Every structure is written in C-alpha cells, then in structure tokens.
Amino acid sequence: VAHATAYAIDLCDAGSQHVERFMRSAGMATRGSVVELRVGGLRPSSGPSGQHYSAQVRCVAECGCESAPSMPGWSRNPGL
C-alpha cells in the first residue's frame, strides 16, 4: 500500500485466543507492488500436524491510524 509507513501483524496460535502483535516498517513500495512480511521464531508443535497460526495484517499510516484488518491468513503445515 503506497501510503503505509508500517504494517501491524496480529498473529494467533490456532485454537487460542492469545494474539501477539508484530510491527514491520514499510519500505519504499510502489503502488500495486507485492510486499513480503515475515515473522521469525515460530515453533511447530510436536504433534503430527504441527502448529498452525493465523495472521491478520493492518496498514499503519504516518498519523498512526490503522486500516481495517485483512481477512485471516493461515500458515501451512510445517511438515509439508
């Protein structure tokens, strides 16, 4: 998003109500370009299907205003 100065990522363990927020600064993106956001340190569970996470992203403007959240996205199975 061309006007975003940062992105807020709300990350949640599947089946949990606990949400952790990560902030990432927005680089010099041109309108219509794809932005890759990463959150490191995620740990798969010891179960056969691994841990799944959902994430919602918000754009943050220079004034600090946030957009509505994106639709939830889900991590893929770490074992695949």
Secondary structure per residue as TSV (DSSP state, phi and psi in degrees):
chain	resnum	aa	ss	phi	psi
A	1	V	-	360.0	126.3
A	2	A	T	-63.4	-32.8
A	3	H	T	-90.9	-2.3
A	4	A	-	-76.1	134.3
A	5	T	S	-100.5	-16.3
A	6	A	E	-158.6	169.1
A	7	Y	E	-128.7	137.7
A	8	A	E	-105.8	126.6
A	9	I	E	-113.1	119.2
A	10	D	E	-99.7	113.7
A	11	L	E	-110.1	136.3
A	12	C	E	-136.8	134.5
A	13	D	E	-67.5	137.7
A	14	A	T	-59.3	132.5
A	15	G	T	83.8	7.1
A	16	S	-	-120.6	155.6
A	17	Q	-	-96.8	-6.7
A	18	H	-	-76.1	124.7
A	19	V	E	-115.2	132.3
A	20	E	E	-113.6	134.1
A	21	R	E	-103.5	135.1
A	22	F	E	-123.0	138.6
A	23	M	E	-111.2	137.2
A	24	R	E	-131.7	133.9
A	25	S	E	-73.6	151.3
A	26	A	-	-93.4	129.4
A	27	G	-	-78.6	-171.3
A	28	M	S	-78.1	89.7
A	29	A	-	-99.5	143.8
A	30	T	-	-93.3	152.0
A	31	R	T	-54.9	131.3
A	32	G	T	87.3	-1.9
A	33	S	-	-82.6	157.4
A	34	V	-	-87.9	136.5
A	35	V	-	-113.4	129.6
A	36	E	-	-100.4	123.9
A	37	L	-	-115.9	133.4
A	38	R	-	-127.3	145.1
A	39	V	-	-124.0	118.3
A	40	G	-	-92.2	167.2
A	41	G	-	85.2	11.4
A	42	L	-	-73.3	138.7
A	43	R	-	-115.7	125.9
A	44	P	-	-71.1	148.0
A	45	S	-	-75.9	170.5
A	46	S	S	-82.5	-4.6
A	47	G	S	-70.8	167.4
A	48	P	T	-65.7	-28.6
A	49	S	T	-96.4	-7.5
A	50	G	-	75.0	172.3
A	51	Q	-	-86.3	137.9
A	52	H	-	-113.0	146.7
A	53	Y	E	-127.0	147.5
A	54	S	E	-111.8	151.4
A	55	A	E	-140.0	142.7
A	56	Q	E	-126.7	140.3
A	57	V	E	-115.8	142.0
A	58	R	E	-127.6	142.3
A	59	C	E	-84.5	141.2
A	60	V	E	-117.7	123.7
A	61	A	-	-83.3	169.2
A	62	E	T	-57.7	-34.1
A	63	C	T	-76.0	-7.6
A	64	G	S	97.8	-6.8
A	65	C	-	-66.6	143.7
A	66	E	B	-113.0	146.1
A	67	S	-	-75.2	171.8
A	68	A	-	-64.6	152.9
A	69	P	-	-70.6	152.6
A	70	S	-	-70.3	169.8
A	71	M	-	-64.8	149.6
A	72	P	-	-63.2	138.9
A	73	G	E	-112.7	150.8
A	74	W	E	-118.6	141.6
A	75	S	-	-69.9	155.4
A	76	R	-	-87.7	164.6
A	77	N	-	-62.4	123.3
A	78	P	T	-60.3	-21.8
A	79	G	T	-82.3	-6.8
A	80	L	-	-88.3	360.0
